[in-house]
Amino acid sequence: MLIGCSGDLSIVDPAGPAARSIASLWWVMLAGAVAILVMVLGLVVAAFRVRQPVAGDARREKIWIIGLGLGFSMTVLAALLAYGLAAGERLMPRAAPDVVRVAAEARQWEWRFTYDDRPGHVTDNLLHIPAGRPVDVAITSVDVVHSFWVPRLAGKLDAIPGHVNVLRIEADLPGTYRGLTAEYNGEGYRGHVFAVQAHDAEGWAAFLEGSTP
């Protein structure tokens, strides 16, 4: 049951601040859903209890229906909405002095990456980033709609022909993180994958200088 809680493509095994925010949102949503489910099941069980009617039953039923059936559910859902909006706001690519900017261009069935800090350099299916720094990825497509997704670093964002979407990702530590195209785009869809290589400061400097391909 816990096989999806770890691994290269697990959203609940985050390796960066954006992914952690998404994982926290997932857990909070799960807790809210469980709370509502438990309440509803409790009401179902109570409804099947056989007992003699007594005075004031109608009033008590209204309290259960309005207080729990509506009030409790709406309160939980409103709290989840507020938390989700706040989490989404934190994921926005805000201006910052240390942001690294790269571009991701999708096509059937390849990802091509370019770098503002290393003009003219192109890598195929391997995105290089520095660890510990925010990276804004400008995502687009040259043919059909694709979707850029590195589960352990950030959420997913569509690559749309003629349009640029910006996604902020960040890796806590150096390492290699798997990415995939989370959008069906033809017969080669299953092989449309890529990787993100997060470098330490020395490795990133070497990449920018051309020592790393």
C-alpha positions, 0 to 999 in steps of 0.5 A: 500500500505504501509503494508510491510513497517513495521513489523517483516519481513519488510526489510524497517524497519531495526533494525541493521546496515546491514539491514539499508544498505540493506534498503538504497540500496532498496530506492536508487534503487527505486529512480533510477528506478522511475527516468528512468520510468518518463523519458521513460514515458515523451518520450512516451508522447512527441512521440505522440504529433502531430506537423508540421515537422521543419528543424533540427528535425532529429538532435533534435531526435538524442539528445533525443535518445542518450542524454536521451535514452542512456546517462541518463539511462546509467548514472543512472544505473552506479551510482546504480551499484557503490552504490550497490557495495559499499553497498555490501562491507560494508556488508562483515564480516570483522575482528573486536575485538568484533565479536561474532561467532555462527554457524547455522545448518539447516535441515528439518525442524529445525535450530540448533545453537551453540556458540563459547563463550559457547562451547557445548551448543545448541539451537533449532530454537532460536539464542541468540546474544548480542545487539550492537555487530556484530555477524558472523553466520556460516551457513550450512545444513545437507540435502538440500539447505535452506536459513537463513534470518532475514529481520530486521537484515541482508540479506539472505544467503543460507545454503548449504550441505558441505559448510559454508557461513558466514553472519554478523548480528547485532541488535541495541537494545535488543528484539526478531526478526523473522527469516525464511527459504527463500528457498523451502525445502519440505512439512514442508517449511512453518513451518521452522522458527526461532527467534533471541533473542538479549540480553543486556550486562547483559542478554548476560553475563547470557546466557554465564554463563548458567543462560539462557537456 
